[in-house]
C-alpha cells in the first residue's frame, strides 16, 4: 500500500506492554486467535521480502575526510527506495521527517549546483535537498540555528529563495528547532520496526483486519499484535505512510486509529 498521494521498543524506551488502556484478556485472546489462524493457514506470509536499495547519486562528493565533527553516512529511504547520502546528524534526522510527510513524493540529497551572486561575488552553492510534492519542488537547506545568523548565509538564503521563486519552486531553511520534535521521535520509532518488505497479500489482510476493528487507540492496536512482529511491521508501514489517520506531530499511542481510505485506492 502506498500513501494517499504518492507512489520493539517504544518511543522514549517504554515497553510495548505499558499502555493506559490495555486490551482485556478476552480481546487479546480473540485477536491472537485470528492472527494465529492467518499464519497457520499461510506460513509463507510470515516471511519478509528482501529489499535492495541503490546509492542515490549526488551532484558532488558528500563525504569529507579529516573532520571529526562531520557526521556523514547513508540513510535507507523507503520513500526513494535508495540510500540517500547525508553529511550531518541534522541532515539524517531531516530524512526521517521527509519520510513521514504525506505531501512529499520523493527527495534528493545535493541535487545540483546553483550559481548565485551574493556577498559581492558569484558563488556556486549546493542546496542540501530537493523535495518533490504534487504541487511543486522545494529546495531545502539544513543548518543548526547558530549558523544561520551570519550575514553572508542570510544573503545566500535570500538569493537561493529568489532562484527558486523564479523557477516556480520554493525554498525553505530547516533548523534543529523544526526537525527535533515529536514527528522525528515517532518516525524514528516506526521505521525501526520496518525491516524488509511485507508480502502484498499480508498487507491487504492486515488492512482488512484493521478496518473491521472497533475504534481503538494506536497503543491498544499495537499491544494486540505483541506476538506478531510481521503484523507490527505492516502497521508501522501503514502509520508512516499516512493510512491510519494519525497525527505524526503528536504522541501516537493515545490517538484513535482512523483508516482514511480503502485499500488499493
Rosetta blueprint (number, residue, H / E / L):
1 X L
2 X L
3 X E
4 X L
5 X L
6 X E
7 X L
8 X L
9 X E
10 X L
11 X H
12 X H
13 X H
14 X L
15 X E
16 X L
17 X L
18 X L
19 X L
20 X L
21 X L
22 X L
23 X L
24 X L
25 X H
26 X H
27 X H
28 X H
29 X H
30 X H
31 X H
32 X H
33 X H
34 X H
35 X H
36 X H
37 X H
38 X H
39 X H
40 X H
41 X H
42 X L
43 X H
44 X H
45 X H
46 X H
47 X L
48 X L
49 X E
50 X L
51 X L
52 X L
53 X L
54 X E
55 X E
56 X L
57 X L
58 X L
59 X L
60 X L
61 X L
62 X L
63 X L
64 X L
65 X L
66 X L
67 X L
68 X L
69 X L
70 X L
71 X L
72 X L
73 X E
74 X E
75 X E
76 X E
77 X E
78 X L
79 X L
80 X L
81 X L
82 X E
83 X E
84 X E
85 X E
86 X E
87 X L
88 X L
89 X H
90 X H
91 X H
92 X H
93 X H
94 X H
95 X H
96 X H
97 X H
98 X H
99 X H
100 X L
101 X L
102 X L
103 X L
104 X E
105 X E
106 X E
107 X E
108 X E
109 X E
110 X L
111 X L
112 X L
113 X E
114 X E
115 X E
116 X E
117 X E
118 X E
119 X L
120 X L
121 X E
122 X E
123 X E
124 X E
125 X E
126 X E
127 X L
128 X L
129 X E
130 X E
131 X E
132 X E
133 X E
134 X L
135 X L
136 X L
137 X E
138 X E
139 X E
140 X E
141 X E
142 X E
143 X L
144 X L
145 X H
146 X H
147 X H
148 X H
149 X H
150 X L
151 X H
152 X H
153 X H
154 X H
155 X H
156 X H
157 X H
158 X H
159 X H
160 X H
161 X H
162 X H
163 X H
164 X H
165 X H
166 X H
167 X L
168 X L
169 X L
170 X E
171 X E
172 X E
173 X E
174 X E
175 X L
176 X H
177 X H
178 X H
179 X H
180 X L
181 X L
182 X H
183 X H
184 X H
185 X H
186 X H
187 X H
188 X H
189 X H
190 X H
191 X H
192 X H
193 X L
194 X L
195 X L
196 X L
197 X E
198 X L
199 X L
200 X H
201 X H
202 X H
203 X H
204 X H
205 X H
206 X H
207 X H
208 X H
209 X H
210 X H
211 X H
212 X H
213 X L
214 X L
215 X L
216 X L
217 X E
218 X H
219 X H
220 X H
221 X H
222 X H
223 X H
224 X H
225 X L
226 X L
227 X L
228 X L
229 X H
230 X H
231 X H
232 X H
233 X H
234 X H
235 X H
236 X H
237 X H
238 X H
239 X H
240 X H
241 X L
242 X L
243 X L
244 X L
245 X L
246 X L
247 X L
248 X L
249 X L
250 X L
251 X L
252 X L
253 X L
254 X L
255 X L
256 X E
257 X L
258 X L
259 X L
260 X L
261 X L
262 X L
263 X L
264 X L
265 X L
